[in-house]
């Protein structure tokens, strides 16, 4: 498989590498419903998304396949085929593998795990001898002080090329919305990276020339930062739009009202029309998430009618009066329901 054929299954599902099996299942079900051909008749793009989502779930929901995918990246399928003598009969995109004694030897050379402390040596008969590092752990967590992130132990999984590297970059929603500059420790150097506004979970940010040194041409690959957004207590994503839930009282739902709603830009006044239902959404155009081209998506305000647990004597009297004079019966159609 050529590097350009590689599919980042985590990015397709909008998840990161640490996602649990339950997270993967829930996300797949949501996306499968969204892109299913029955829900999007004649939409070829939705059909293609549905196939990608299904393919990603097939791999990531299988513990054994996911383990190979995480370990070998774009070559995970070849890892399942084993390693014939001299690499014969296994398609790796036209590269000569006669110099490698095993698939692990190939992967470690591919990822530039050479000449590091704590390494071991491998040799395969007349093949060249080289030193490579044992498999690293998960990407180190971010945070810390002075906006400084330690990348010294990040994942060396091959994604877009033999010398490319990947690491997960955790951002707050505020940092991703406004854009932020992060200082990253790559182990042997410290770099400053500007994250543009509008990054989302699964976004890939390319930092040219900051990957590993290729064992083939001695050129340095790229570093890919995979964005992971921290959950927010109020704002969530629904596709490209932001969505939030705002509680309203029964009288506001019946009579209509003007309410204040937080947006990424600050609080705005929203008119609630009379007679709204619980769960109904209002659209604030241009108040959602920024795109790389500078435009903004919408913010959806989902109204939730909330009834008070405790009311005053005056309120009780008025509610009882309303009940005795109510002309609307929301259950009038239930009398016709039969099996």
C-alpha positions as CSV (number, residue, x, y, z in Angstrom):
1,X,0.0,0.0,0.0
2,X,1.4,3.4,-1.0
3,X,1.6,6.1,1.7
4,X,-1.0,8.1,-0.1
5,X,-3.5,5.2,0.2
6,X,-3.3,5.3,4.0
7,X,-6.6,6.0,5.8
8,X,-6.6,7.5,9.3
9,X,-9.5,5.6,10.8
10,X,-9.4,7.6,14.0
11,X,-9.7,10.9,12.0
12,X,-12.6,9.4,9.9
13,X,-14.5,8.8,13.1
14,X,-13.4,12.1,14.7
15,X,-11.7,10.2,17.6
16,X,-8.2,10.0,18.9
17,X,-6.0,6.9,19.5
18,X,-7.0,6.7,23.2
19,X,-10.7,6.3,22.4
20,X,-12.4,3.4,24.2
21,X,-14.3,0.6,22.5
22,X,-17.6,2.1,23.7
23,X,-16.6,5.5,22.3
24,X,-15.9,3.9,18.9
25,X,-19.2,2.0,18.9
26,X,-21.3,5.1,19.9
27,X,-19.5,7.3,17.3
28,X,-19.9,4.7,14.6
29,X,-23.7,4.4,15.2
30,X,-24.1,8.1,15.1
31,X,-22.2,8.6,11.9
32,X,-23.7,5.5,10.3
33,X,-27.2,7.0,10.8
34,X,-26.1,10.3,9.5
35,X,-24.5,9.1,6.3
36,X,-26.6,6.0,5.6
37,X,-27.8,5.8,2.0
38,X,-31.4,5.4,3.1
39,X,-31.1,8.8,4.9
40,X,-29.4,10.4,1.9
41,X,-30.9,9.0,-1.3
42,X,-28.8,9.8,-4.3
43,X,-26.1,11.5,-2.3
44,X,-22.8,9.9,-3.6
45,X,-20.7,11.9,-1.1
46,X,-22.8,10.7,1.9
47,X,-22.5,7.1,0.5
48,X,-18.7,7.4,0.3
49,X,-18.6,8.7,3.9
50,X,-20.8,5.8,5.0
51,X,-18.3,3.3,3.4
52,X,-15.3,5.0,5.1
53,X,-17.0,5.1,8.5
54,X,-18.0,1.4,8.1
55,X,-14.4,0.5,7.1
56,X,-13.0,2.4,10.0
57,X,-15.4,0.7,12.5
58,X,-14.6,-2.8,11.1
59,X,-10.9,-2.3,11.9
60,X,-11.1,-0.3,15.2
61,X,-13.9,-2.4,16.7
62,X,-11.8,-5.6,16.3
63,X,-9.2,-5.7,19.2
64,X,-6.6,-7.7,17.2
65,X,-6.9,-5.6,14.0
66,X,-6.8,-2.3,16.0
67,X,-3.7,-3.4,17.8
68,X,-1.9,-4.1,14.5
69,X,-3.3,-0.8,13.0
70,X,-1.9,1.2,16.0
71,X,1.4,-0.6,15.8
72,X,2.1,-0.7,12.1
73,X,0.0,2.2,10.7
74,X,-0.4,1.9,6.9
75,X,1.3,-1.5,6.9
76,X,-1.1,-3.2,9.3
77,X,-2.6,-5.4,6.7
78,X,0.8,-6.6,5.6
79,X,1.6,-7.4,9.2
80,X,-1.2,-9.9,9.2
81,X,0.3,-11.7,6.2
82,X,3.4,-12.6,8.1
83,X,6.9,-12.2,6.6
84,X,8.0,-14.6,3.8
85,X,11.6,-15.2,3.1
86,X,13.1,-11.9,1.9
87,X,9.8,-10.2,2.0
88,X,8.6,-12.0,-1.2
89,X,5.0,-12.1,-2.0
90,X,4.0,-9.2,0.2
91,X,3.0,-5.9,-1.4
92,X,4.7,-2.9,0.3
93,X,4.6,-0.4,-2.5
94,X,7.6,-1.5,-4.6
95,X,10.3,-1.2,-1.9
96,X,13.1,-3.8,-1.7
97,X,12.7,-5.7,1.6
98,X,15.4,-8.3,1.1
99,X,17.6,-6.5,3.6
100,X,15.1,-7.1,6.5
101,X,14.9,-10.3,8.4
102,X,11.4,-9.7,9.9
103,X,8.4,-7.4,9.7
104,X,9.5,-5.8,13.0
105,X,12.9,-5.1,11.5
106,X,11.3,-3.4,8.6
107,X,8.9,-1.3,10.7
108,X,11.6,-0.1,13.1
109,X,13.9,1.0,10.2
110,X,10.9,2.6,8.5
111,X,10.1,4.7,11.5
112,X,13.7,5.8,12.1
113,X,14.1,3.9,15.3
114,X,17.9,3.9,14.9
115,X,20.9,5.0,17.0
116,X,19.0,5.8,20.1
117,X,19.8,5.0,23.8
118,X,18.2,1.8,25.1
119,X,18.3,0.1,21.7
120,X,18.9,-3.4,20.5
121,X,20.6,-4.6,17.4
122,X,19.2,-6.8,14.6
123,X,20.9,-8.5,11.8
124,X,19.7,-10.8,9.1
125,X,22.5,-13.0,7.7
126,X,24.1,-10.9,4.9
127,X,21.7,-8.1,5.5
128,X,22.9,-4.9,6.9
129,X,23.1,-4.6,10.7
130,X,21.3,-1.6,12.3
131,X,20.2,-0.5,15.8
132,X,16.6,0.4,16.6
133,X,14.5,1.5,19.5
134,X,11.9,-0.7,21.2
135,X,8.3,0.3,20.5
136,X,7.4,3.5,22.4
137,X,4.3,4.0,24.5
138,X,1.4,6.2,23.9
139,X,1.9,9.9,23.2
140,X,2.8,11.8,26.3
141,X,0.1,14.0,27.8
142,X,0.2,17.7,27.3
143,X,-0.4,20.6,29.6
144,X,2.3,21.7,32.0
145,X,3.5,25.2,32.5
146,X,4.2,28.2,30.2
147,X,2.2,26.6,27.3
148,X,5.0,24.0,26.9
149,X,4.3,20.5,25.7
150,X,6.7,17.5,25.9
151,X,6.7,15.4,22.7
152,X,9.9,13.5,23.6
153,X,8.0,10.2,23.8
154,X,5.4,10.6,21.0
155,X,4.1,7.9,18.8
156,X,6.4,7.1,15.8
157,X,3.6,5.5,13.8
158,X,4.1,5.9,10.0
159,X,1.2,7.8,8.5
160,X,2.1,9.7,5.4
161,X,5.6,8.5,4.9
162,X,8.5,6.5,6.3
163,X,9.9,9.5,8.2
164,X,6.7,11.2,9.2
165,X,5.6,11.2,12.8
166,X,2.3,11.8,14.6
167,X,1.4,13.1,18.0
168,X,-1.8,14.0,19.7
169,X,-2.2,17.7,20.7
170,X,-4.9,18.4,23.3
171,X,-6.5,21.8,23.1
172,X,-9.3,23.6,25.0
173,X,-12.3,24.7,23.0
174,X,-11.2,28.3,23.6
175,X,-7.7,27.6,22.2
176,X,-9.1,25.9,19.1
177,X,-11.6,28.6,18.5
178,X,-9.2,31.5,18.7
179,X,-6.0,29.8,17.5
180,X,-3.0,29.4,19.8
181,X,0.8,29.1,19.7
182,X,2.2,26.0,21.4
183,X,5.7,25.2,22.4
184,X,6.6,21.6,21.7
185,X,9.5,19.6,23.0
186,X,10.5,17.1,20.3
187,X,13.3,15.5,22.4
188,X,16.2,17.0,20.6
189,X,14.7,20.4,19.8
190,X,12.0,22.8,20.9
191,X,9.7,24.4,18.4
192,X,6.9,26.9,18.4
193,X,3.8,25.9,16.4
194,X,0.9,28.2,15.5
195,X,-2.4,26.4,15.6
196,X,-4.9,28.3,13.3
197,X,-8.4,29.1,14.5
198,X,-11.0,26.4,13.8
199,X,-9.2,23.2,14.6
200,X,-11.5,20.3,15.6
201,X,-11.0,16.8,17.1
202,X,-9.3,14.8,14.4
203,X,-7.8,17.7,12.5
204,X,-4.3,17.1,11.2
205,X,-1.9,19.9,11.4
206,X,1.3,19.4,9.3
207,X,4.6,20.8,10.6
208,X,7.0,20.4,7.7
209,X,10.5,19.0,8.2
210,X,10.0,18.2,11.9
211,X,9.6,14.4,11.6
212,X,12.2,11.6,11.7
213,X,15.2,11.2,9.3
214,X,14.4,8.7,6.6
215,X,16.7,5.7,6.6
216,X,16.4,5.6,2.8
217,X,17.3,9.2,1.6
218,X,18.4,10.8,4.9
219,X,15.7,13.5,4.4
220,X,13.6,14.6,7.3
221,X,9.9,13.9,7.2
222,X,7.0,15.9,8.6
223,X,5.3,16.0,12.0
224,X,1.5,15.6,12.0
225,X,-0.3,17.0,15.1
226,X,-3.7,15.3,15.6
227,X,-6.0,17.6,17.5
228,X,-8.0,16.3,20.4
229,X,-10.4,18.9,21.9
230,X,-11.3,18.8,25.6
231,X,-15.0,18.5,26.3
232,X,-16.8,21.8,27.1
233,X,-19.6,22.1,29.7
234,X,-21.9,24.1,27.4
235,X,-20.8,23.9,23.7
236,X,-20.8,20.7,21.7
237,X,-20.4,19.9,18.0
238,X,-23.2,18.8,15.7
239,X,-21.4,18.3,12.3
240,X,-19.7,21.7,11.6
241,X,-22.1,23.6,13.8
242,X,-22.0,24.3,17.5
243,X,-25.0,23.3,19.6
244,X,-26.0,24.1,23.1
245,X,-29.0,23.5,25.4
246,X,-30.8,26.4,27.0
247,X,-33.5,25.9,29.6
248,X,-36.8,27.9,29.5
249,X,-39.8,28.0,31.8
250,X,-43.3,26.8,30.8
251,X,-44.6,30.4,30.7
252,X,-41.7,31.4,28.4
253,X,-42.5,28.5,26.1
254,X,-46.2,29.4,25.9
255,X,-46.0,33.2,25.7
256,X,-42.6,33.7,24.1
257,X,-39.7,35.6,25.7
258,X,-36.4,37.3,25.1
259,X,-33.5,35.3,26.7
260,X,-29.7,35.7,26.9
261,X,-27.7,32.9,25.3
262,X,-23.8,32.5,25.5
263,X,-22.0,32.3,22.2
264,X,-18.2,32.0,21.5
265,X,-18.3,35.8,20.9
266,X,-20.2,36.6,24.1
267,X,-23.8,36.8,25.3
268,X,-26.5,37.7,22.8
269,X,-30.3,38.2,23.2
270,X,-32.5,35.6,21.5
271,X,-36.2,35.9,20.9
272,X,-38.1,32.7,21.7
273,X,-41.3,32.5,19.7
274,X,-44.6,31.7,21.5
275,X,-45.6,28.1,21.5
276,X,-42.2,26.5,21.1
277,X,-41.8,22.8,22.0
278,X,-39.2,21.3,24.3
279,X,-36.2,20.1,22.1
280,X,-36.9,22.7,19.3
281,X,-33.8,24.5,18.1
282,X,-33.2,28.1,17.1
283,X,-30.4,28.9,14.7
284,X,-27.9,31.7,15.3
285,X,-26.3,32.2,11.9
286,X,-22.6,32.9,11.8
287,X,-22.2,32.3,15.5
288,X,-20.7,28.8,15.3
289,X,-17.2,27.4,14.5
290,X,-14.7,29.1,12.3
291,X,-13.4,27.4,9.1
292,X,-9.9,27.6,7.8
293,X,-11.2,30.0,5.0
294,X,-12.5,32.4,7.6
295,X,-16.2,31.8,7.5
296,X,-18.3,30.7,10.5
297,X,-20.8,27.9,10.9
298,X,-24.0,28.4,12.9
299,X,-24.9,27.9,16.5
300,X,-28.0,25.9,17.3
301,X,-29.8,26.7,20.5
302,X,-31.8,23.7,21.7
303,X,-34.6,24.8,24.0
304,X,-35.5,22.6,26.9
305,X,-38.7,23.4,28.9
306,X,-37.9,23.0,32.6
307,X,-40.5,22.7,35.3
308,X,-39.7,24.0,38.8
309,X,-39.5,21.5,41.6
310,X,-40.7,24.0,44.2
311,X,-43.2,26.8,43.6
312,X,-44.7,29.5,45.8
313,X,-48.4,29.5,46.9
314,X,-49.2,32.2,44.5
315,X,-47.6,30.2,41.6
316,X,-49.6,27.1,42.6
317,X,-52.8,29.1,42.6
318,X,-52.2,30.4,39.1
319,X,-51.1,26.9,37.8
320,X,-54.3,25.4,39.2
321,X,-56.4,28.2,37.6
322,X,-54.7,27.5,34.3
323,X,-55.4,23.8,34.6
324,X,-59.1,24.4,35.3
325,X,-59.4,26.7,32.3
326,X,-57.1,24.9,29.9
327,X,-58.5,24.2,26.4
328,X,-55.5,22.4,24.9
329,X,-55.2,18.6,25.4
330,X,-51.8,17.3,24.1
331,X,-53.0,13.7,24.4
332,X,-56.2,14.0,22.4
333,X,-54.9,11.8,19.6
334,X,-53.9,8.9,22.0
335,X,-57.5,7.7,22.1
336,X,-57.1,6.4,18.5
337,X,-54.0,4.4,19.2
338,X,-54.4,0.7,18.9
339,X,-52.2,-2.3,18.2
